[in-house]
Every structure is written in C-alpha cells, then in structure tokens.
C-alpha cells in the first residue's frame, strides 16, 4: 500500500526537474540572443537574472508556507478575489503555454536543422510532442522519477563535451571582460530574467511536493546550480568560437558537440550527445505541458486536469506550426515576447499578491 506521502515528489526528484527544465536553455538560441546584447560578458547575465528572480520567488515561498497545501493559483484567488485571481491565473497560463509552444517549435527547428534535414517539421513535431505527452500523462511523479534516473547521464554527457573541447578553449576570447559595459549586463540581466523565471511556475504544483521544506531546499539548490551551469556554457562558447563569430552561430552547443572526436578514427559522436539532449528536452516539455494544463485547470476550477493534457498537446503542435521559419519563431516571438516581455509580468505577479496579502493582514492570521 503506497501512502499519499510516497506519491509526492521528494527533494532529489524536484531538484532533477528544475535542473532539466532550466538547465538546458544554453542549448537553444537563448545564448545567441544574449550574445547580441552583451558580447563577451554574456556569461554574467544569468547571475543578474537569478538575483532579480529571487525577489518574486521569496514572495512565493512566503505565500505557500502560510497557505500550506494550496497551489499558487488558489492562493491568488484567496488573496485578491475571484476576478483579479482569474486574470492572474489566465495571464500565468498564457505565459506558460506560449512558452511551451514557442520552445517546442524552437527545439524541432534545432533537430530539423542540425540532425534530420530530410525529415519534415510536422513529423518531428508530432514525435517530440507525442513523447512529451506520453511522459506527462504518466503523472508528475513519473516525470520526476524519470528526471532523477536520467539526470546523471544527461549532465555527465554534457559536461563530458566540455572536457573533450578543453584543449580548444582560449581564455583570451573572454576579453573585454565586461563586454559592452556593466550597464548593458545589468540591463539585459533584468530584461531577460525570465530565463530563470520557470522556477515561479513550479509553485503551481506545490501540493504535489512532499513538504514546504523540500520545495524550498530543492528550489534554492537547483537554482544555484542552474545559474552556474548556464554561465559556464556561455563562457565556454565564447572561449571556443570567439566573438563576434559566436553571435552568428544559431546553436553553439550543437556546433560544439559536432566538433568532438575520439581519436583519429572515431568521429561523428554527436549522436551520443543528441540522444541524452533529446531525453532532457522531453522531460523539460513534459513539465511545461503539465504546468500549463494545471494552471489552466486551477484557474477555471476544473478538478481533474489530466484529461486535458492530450488536447493541449495537440494544440501545441497546431500553434507551433504557424511560424514559417526559425527566424520568425525565435527572433520575433521568443526574443521580443517570451524572454523580455514576460520578465516584467513574472516579476510583478508574485510581488503584487504578496503585497496585497500583507496589506490585508493575511500573515497575521493563524499565528
């Protein structure tokens, strides 16, 4: 007989989920977008983004600690009322789901461009989202356990790639150290703070975690590791490709692993790295799909949201096929909307809910 507590995510599984959800963003065009703004100092941006996003996350922690087993959407309804709560819930849903659509299309473009040029975008999209749905439909506990089992191999393989490219690294490429200036670093760190903003959305699934202590411990541990990891890879890309060359490489991580060889005779080993990167991507988007569906359901007061996973997976494919090319998808949608515009919203929502709760004396209630 499995106890209800055993059905909840433990610290190690939550750490694994956060590491995979936030920690592979260096493998898409996020790196290229940041390089355009701050050049050689791009590796500093994640630290600024992390500092900015810690503020709303501390507000979230205070709220979920007080309300115990309530998710963040229910808390907003409790604090702000049904009308404002509905607006906040739908806003968070639109952010989460649009991120799912744009990012899945971005990863399909990576696979299509770098690995399977002769396969149609539609076929690749169906396979990726279909795999994502299959994992998400097993439940959050299954996603968490999959992340926990696979993360040593995924992270180990990715850092193994850096190890084999170490002899090609030239630290002189990191200068000028502050790139386009410290002001630009601060500005872009604040503007693109949403690269670490996924952490806020994990509060929507708070009742699925073992305890508040577990959620807090896992979040801070994984958050620190993610920031360090993204910074290392951004620094490494500049050290290998130099600037401004790296600015014109769409997918620097995948270009890097294609350069790896094991001696004279063993080449084309990128298939090994691609396999583990694909698993990490499926886990990441399973989390995205699960959070998007849960946010929508909690906002509309739907008790069982798992049946909605399939319709939202299908809708993801339909909407994701609308952009005609990667430039439209990434440079227009992702850079101007997902990364920059949502940063302000993700920052303001938890802060606003916390301030309203404070003004209403919520934290004075029940001790």
N, C-alpha and C positions, 0 to 999 in steps of 0.2 A: 504493500500500500504506500503510494507516494504522498507525502504530506504537502499541503499547499506551499510551505516554505521552500520545498525542493523544486517546485515548479517556477520559482523566481530566479532571475539572473543573479549570480554571485559576483563578487568584485572582479575576479580574474576574467570572467566572461564579458563583463561590461567594459573593462579595460581593453580587451581584444576588439570589441565592436568599435569603440571610439578610435583606436589606433588604425583600424582598417577604413573607417568612414572618413576620417580627417587626414590620415597619414599617407594616402596615395595621391593627393592632389598635385604633388610635384610631377606626376607622370603625364599630366594633360597639358593644355595650353595656359594654365594658370601661371606657370613660370615665365612663359614668353610674354604674357601681358604685363607682368610686374617688371621685367627687364626693360620694357619700353619706357617706363617712367623713372626708374632709379638706377639703371645701368648696373654697374658692378656691385652696388650695395643692396641688391635685391634680397640677399640672404638676411638682412636686418628687418625687412618688412614683417615677417611672421612674428617676431618678438613684439613689435609695436602693436600689431593686430591682436595678439594674445593679451597684452596689457589692457587694451581698450575693451575687449570682450569679457574680461574678468569682472568688470563692474556690473553689467546686467546679470551675469551668472551668479554673483553673490546675492543679488536680489532674488533670483530664482531659488537659491538654496534656502534663504530665509523664509520664503513663502511655502515651499514644500515641507520644510521642517515643521512649520506651525500647523499646516493642514494635514500632515501625516500621509494618509494613503490616497489623497486626491491627486489627479494629474493636473498639469498646469492650466489646461483649458477650463476644467471645472473650477479651479481657483479664480480665474479671471471672471467667470460668471458670478462666483460668490462675492468677490470684492467690488466689481464695477457694475453689476446688474446685467440683466439678460440682453439688453440692446447693445451696450458697449461691449459686453462679453462676446456677443455674436460677431460683431465687427472685428474684434481682435482675433477670434478663432478663425474666421474666414480669411483674414489677412495672413495669418500664420500658415493656413492651408495652402493658399495661393503661392506663397513663397516656397514652401516645402515641395509642392507638386511641380511648380515651374522649374525648380532646381532639378527635380527628378527627370523631367522631360528633356531639358537642355543638356544636362550632363550625360544622360544615357545616349543621346544623339552624338554628343562630342566623342564618347568612347567608341561608338560604332564607326565614326569617321576615322579614328585612330586605327582601329582594326582593319578597316577597308583600305586605308592609305598605306599602312606600313606592312601588313601581313597578307591580306586576302584581296588583292586588287581586282581579281576576276569574279569575285562574288558580289552580288547586288546588295545595296544598302538595306533593302527591305528584308532580305533573308537573314542578314547579320543582326538586324534589329530584332526580328522575331526570336531568334535563338538567344540573344542576350537577355531580353525582357522575359522571355519564356523561362529561362533558367532562374532569373531573379524571382519570378512569381512562384516557381516550384519551391524555392527555398523559403520565401516569405510565407507561403501557405502552410508550411510546417509549424509556424509559430515563432515567436521571438526567442524562446528558449532554444529551439533548434538552430536559429541563426547565431545565437550567442555561442553555443557549443561548437558549431562549425568554425566560427571565428577563433575560438580558443584552440581547437585542434590544428588549424592550418596556419595560424599566425607565426609560429617559429620558423616554418619553412618559407613563408612569404617574405617576412622581414629578413631572414637569413639570406635568401637568394638575392634580394635587392641590394643588401649591403655587400654581398659577395661580388656583385657587379662593380661596386666602387673599389673593392680591394684589387680586382684584376686590372682596373684602369688607373691605379695609383701612380704607376710609373709614367703616365702621360699627363699627370697633373702638374701645372705650372703656377705656383702661388703668385707670381708677378702679375698674372692676369687679374688679380683681385684689386689692383690699384688702378685709379684712385679709390682709396678705401671707402670714402663716403659717397662715391658715385656722383650723382648730380647735386649733392648737398644734403645736409642734415634736415633741412626744411622739407625737401622732397620726400625723404624717408618717412618723416612723421606724417606728412600729408597722405602719402599712399598707404601707410600702415593703418591710418584711421579710415581712409576711403575703402580699402579692401579688407577691413576687419572681418567681413563675412566669411573669409576663408577659414576662420576658426569658429564661425557662428553656429555650426551644426550642433555644437555642444548644448546650446539653449534648447534645441528641439528634442533632446533626449529626455527633458523634463516632462514631455507629453506622455511618456511611457513610464512615469515614476512608479505607479502601482505594480509594475512588473519586476521591480528590483527587490532584493532581499531586505534592504533597510535603508534609511536615510544615511547612516554612516557609510554603508557600502557604496551608495551613489556618490557621496562627497569624495570619499577616498579614491574611487576609481576615476572620477572626473578629473581631479587635480593631477593624479599620477599620469594618466594618459594624455592630458592636455599638455603637460610639460614635455613629455616625450615626443609628442606630435610636433610641437613648435621647433624643438631641437632637430628633429628628423628632417622636416621641410627645409629648414635653414641650411643643414649640411648638404642636402642635394642641390639647392640653389647655388650654394657656394662652389660645389663641385662642378656643376655645369659651366660656370664662368671659367673656372680653372682649367677645364678641358678644352672648351670651344673658343674662349676669349670673347671679348666684347669689342665691336658690335656684332660679330658673327652670330653669337647665341641668340640675338634678338630676332634673327631671321630664320631660326630653326623652330618649326612648329611644335615638334615633340622631342625635346632634348633628351629625355630619359630613354626613349626608344631608339634614338640615334646612337646614344652611348652604348647600349647593350648590343647593338649590331656591330660595334667595333671590337667586341670582346672575342678573343680566340684563345684556345687552349693548345699552345704549341703551334707547330707548322701545319699539322695535318687535321686538327680538329677545329673546324670553323663553323659558322652559322649556328652558334649555340644560343642565339636569341630565342629559339623555340622553348628552351627551358625556362627562361625568364618570362616569356609571354604566357606560359601555362599558369604560373603562380600569380602573375599580374591579373589574369582573367578571373581566377578564383577570388582574389581580393576585390575585383570590380563587382562581381556577382553578389558578394556579401555586402558591399557598400550599398548597392542599389536595392538589395532586399530590405535593408534598414530604411532607406529613403522611401520605398514603396509602403512599408509598414507604418512609418511615421506619418506619411501623407494621408493614408487611409484612416488611421486612428484619429488624426487631427480633424479631418472632415466629419467623422462619425461622432466624436465627442462634441463638436460644435453644433451638430444637428440633433444631439441627444439620441443617437442610434446605439442601442445596447450591444449588438453583435456587429463588429466591423469586418471580421474575416471574410464573409461572403462578398464584400466589396473589393477585395484585392484583385480578383480577375477583371472586373470592369475597368478598374483604374490602370491595370497593366495594359489592357487593350487600348485605353485612351492615351496612355503614354506613347505607344507606338504610332497611333494615328496623328497625334500632335507633333511628335518628334520628326515625322517625315515631311512636315510642311516646309521647313527651311530648305532651300535648294542646294546649298553648299556649305562646307565647314566655315567659310569666312562669315557668311550671314549668321550662322549658328553661334559661333564663338565670339567674333569681334564685335558684333552688334548686340546680340541677345545676352551673352554671358558677361562680357566686359562692362557694357553700359547698364545692364539691368541686374543680373544675378549677383555680380561681385560688388558693384558700387551702390546702387540704389537700395538694395536690401540691407546693407550695413546699417544705415540710419534706422530703419524700421526695427531690425532685430535688437538694436541697442535701446531704442525708446520703449518698446512694449513692456519688457520686464521691469524697467525703471519706473514707468508710469503706474503699473499695477502695484508695485511695492510702495510707492509714494501715497497712492490712494488708500492702500491698506493701513499705512502708517497714520494718515490723517484721520481715518475712521476708527483708530484705536484698536485695530484687529489684534495686534501683537500683545496688547494688554489683557486680552480675553484669555480665560483658562490659564492664568498664570503667566 
